[in-house]
Amino acid sequence: MDVALVTGASSGIGLAVARRLVEMGYDVYSYARDHGKTSFRHARFHPVDCDVTDTRVLLERTEALLRETGGLKILVNNAGVGFFGPHATMAPDRIERMVRTNLVAPMVLTRATLKHLEKSRGFVVNIASTAALNPGSFGAAYGATKAGLHQFGQALFSEVRKSGVRVVTLYPDMTRTPFYDQADFEPGEDPDAHITPECVADAVAQAVDQRDGTVITQIVIKPQRTQVVRKGPSQKEMD
Ligand SMILES: NC(=O)c1ccc[n+]([C@@H]2O[C@H](COP(=O)([O-])OP(=O)(O)OC[C@H]3O[C@@H](n4cnc5c(N)ncnc54)[C@H](OP(=O)(O)O)[C@@H]3O)[C@@H](O)[C@H]2O)c1
């Protein structure tokens, strides 16, 4: 049985990816802090309590998982947080949380699983963001974590490609998920103005379904049009 590990599969994109991989026949493990957020249950879906910012716990859980499964085919580095606003007012603990969750954890977890991925000629799938490619105002620290993940993925592939490991980086644009619950803006409701977690899951499925020898290294996913809606009593569109 092929095994996949998806971080942050309690919600949004990670959950959609986990569901898709279960449909494809994978045994899927999820690391998150609160799997109570999802009602998804399946014999091949294994929720594991793990705060990925706690490196000691992350490594312990991963060692136990690899002992139990004996191998790993796909690692999806998806868990992430985003805080937005003027950098001058960004709380330092929020900056630290973004760096730890979005960048440190993927690098540590990749390090912890790489030998197994070499053995299985498996995949590292990183969920970055269009923010990695298009720097914008009010998301400097978030964009920096995603640009770091982008850079990590490109460099890692050149390092491990000879050993058969495939490294795929996805760059989704605004996707309708609980990611925006704490933000003062969100993607527009118009179906043309956002992408869905299932669109990202489709892209992951396509990337891991390639013939041996071909690697889809980067996938950028954008809605047809851009529409960002400012939350609040007077909802305002910010095209
Ligand atoms: N939504 C977008 O527009 C968008 C666009 C581009 C890229 N992305 C990226 O896509 C990824 C998933 O985001 P999403 O939109 O699906 O948001 P989401 O619905 O808020 O999901 C975030 C996931 O990350 C997990 N997570 C956060 N901190 C964690 C921690 N310390 N330890 C373990 N798990 C943690 C959460 O689980 P718990 O809270 O249960 O721990 C949750 O499952 C993120 O990396 C995000 O940056 C999102």
The ligand as an SDF file (V2000), in Angstrom:
LIG
                    3D

 48 52  0  0  0  0  0  0  0  0999 V2000
   -6.3400   29.8470    0.5400 N   0  0  0  0  0  0  0  0  0  0  0  0
   -5.5300   30.4690   -0.3120 C   0  0  0  0  0  0  0  0  0  0  0  0
   -5.9080   31.4430   -0.9940 O   0  0  0  0  0  0  0  0  0  0  0  0
   -4.1270   29.9620   -0.5430 C   0  0  0  0  0  0  0  0  0  0  0  0
   -3.4470   30.3770   -1.6990 C   0  0  0  0  0  0  0  0  0  0  0  0
   -2.1570   29.9320   -1.9270 C   0  0  0  0  0  0  0  0  0  0  0  0
   -1.5460   29.0840   -1.0180 C   0  0  0  0  0  0  0  0  0  0  0  0
   -2.2230   28.6980    0.0970 N   0  0  0  0  0  0  0  0  0  0  0  0
   -1.5350   27.8070    1.0250 C   0  0  0  0  0  0  0  0  0  0  0  0
   -2.2410   26.6000    1.0870 O   0  0  0  0  0  0  0  0  0  0  0  0
   -1.9700   25.9680    2.3260 C   0  0  0  0  0  0  0  0  0  0  0  0
   -3.2880   25.5130    2.9530 C   0  0  0  0  0  0  0  0  0  0  0  0
   -4.0650   26.6570    3.2280 O   0  0  0  0  0  0  0  0  0  0  0  0
   -5.6580   26.6440    3.1760 P   0  0  0  0  0  0  0  0  0  0  0  0
   -6.0780   27.7400    2.2570 O   0  0  0  0  0  0  0  0  0  0  0  0
   -6.1750   25.2880    2.9440 O   0  0  0  0  0  0  0  0  0  0  0  0
   -5.9660   27.1710    4.6640 O   0  0  0  0  0  0  0  0  0  0  0  0
   -6.7270   26.4830    5.8860 P   0  0  0  0  0  0  0  0  0  0  0  0
   -8.0620   25.9760    5.4370 O   0  0  0  0  0  0  0  0  0  0  0  0
   -6.6650   27.4890    6.9710 O   0  0  0  0  0  0  0  0  0  0  0  0
   -5.8230   25.2270    6.2460 O   0  0  0  0  0  0  0  0  0  0  0  0
   -4.5790   25.3550    6.8680 C   0  0  0  0  0  0  0  0  0  0  0  0
   -4.1650   23.9960    7.3820 C   0  0  0  0  0  0  0  0  0  0  0  0
   -2.8670   24.1220    7.9690 O   0  0  0  0  0  0  0  0  0  0  0  0
   -2.8960   23.5130    9.2380 C   0  0  0  0  0  0  0  0  0  0  0  0
   -1.9630   24.1380   10.1550 N   0  0  0  0  0  0  0  0  0  0  0  0
   -1.7570   25.4560   10.4070 C   0  0  0  0  0  0  0  0  0  0  0  0
   -0.8570   25.6260   11.3700 N   0  0  0  0  0  0  0  0  0  0  0  0
   -0.4640   24.3680   11.7430 C   0  0  0  0  0  0  0  0  0  0  0  0
    0.4590   23.8740   12.7030 C   0  0  0  0  0  0  0  0  0  0  0  0
    1.1700   24.6950   13.4840 N   0  0  0  0  0  0  0  0  0  0  0  0
    0.6220   22.5410   12.8320 N   0  0  0  0  0  0  0  0  0  0  0  0
   -0.1030   21.6920   12.0540 C   0  0  0  0  0  0  0  0  0  0  0  0
   -0.9790   22.0980   11.1180 N   0  0  0  0  0  0  0  0  0  0  0  0
   -1.1580   23.4280   10.9820 C   0  0  0  0  0  0  0  0  0  0  0  0
   -4.3260   23.6990    9.7420 C   0  0  0  0  0  0  0  0  0  0  0  0
   -4.6340   22.6890   10.7030 O   0  0  0  0  0  0  0  0  0  0  0  0
   -4.9360   22.9560   12.2660 P   0  0  0  0  0  0  0  0  0  0  0  0
   -5.4030   24.3770   12.3930 O   0  0  0  0  0  0  0  0  0  0  0  0
   -5.9720   21.9250   12.6030 O   0  0  0  0  0  0  0  0  0  0  0  0
   -3.6340   22.7140   12.9420 O   0  0  0  0  0  0  0  0  0  0  0  0
   -5.1140   23.4710    8.4510 C   0  0  0  0  0  0  0  0  0  0  0  0
   -5.3470   22.1040    8.2510 O   0  0  0  0  0  0  0  0  0  0  0  0
   -1.2090   26.9900    3.1700 C   0  0  0  0  0  0  0  0  0  0  0  0
    0.1730   26.6750    3.1190 O   0  0  0  0  0  0  0  0  0  0  0  0
   -1.4720   28.2970    2.4500 C   0  0  0  0  0  0  0  0  0  0  0  0
   -0.4180   29.2120    2.6480 O   0  0  0  0  0  0  0  0  0  0  0  0
   -3.5070   29.1070    0.3560 C   0  0  0  0  0  0  0  0  0  0  0  0
  1  2  1  0
  2  3  2  0
  2  4  1  0
  4  5  1  0
  4 48  2  0
  5  6  2  0
  6  7  1  0
  7  8  2  0
  8  9  1  0
  8 48  1  0
  9 10  1  0
  9 46  1  0
 10 11  1  0
 11 12  1  0
 11 44  1  0
 12 13  1  0
 13 14  1  0
 14 15  2  0
 14 16  1  0
 14 17  1  0
 17 18  1  0
 18 19  2  0
 18 20  1  0
 18 21  1  0
 21 22  1  0
 22 23  1  0
 23 24  1  0
 23 42  1  0
 24 25  1  0
 25 26  1  0
 25 36  1  0
 26 27  1  0
 26 35  1  0
 27 28  2  0
 28 29  1  0
 29 30  1  0
 29 35  2  0
 30 31  1  0
 30 32  2  0
 32 33  1  0
 33 34  2  0
 34 35  1  0
 36 37  1  0
 36 42  1  0
 37 38  1  0
 38 39  2  0
 38 40  1  0
 38 41  1  0
 42 43  1  0
 44 45  1  0
 44 46  1  0
 46 47  1  0
M  CHG  2   8   1  16  -1
M  END
$$$$
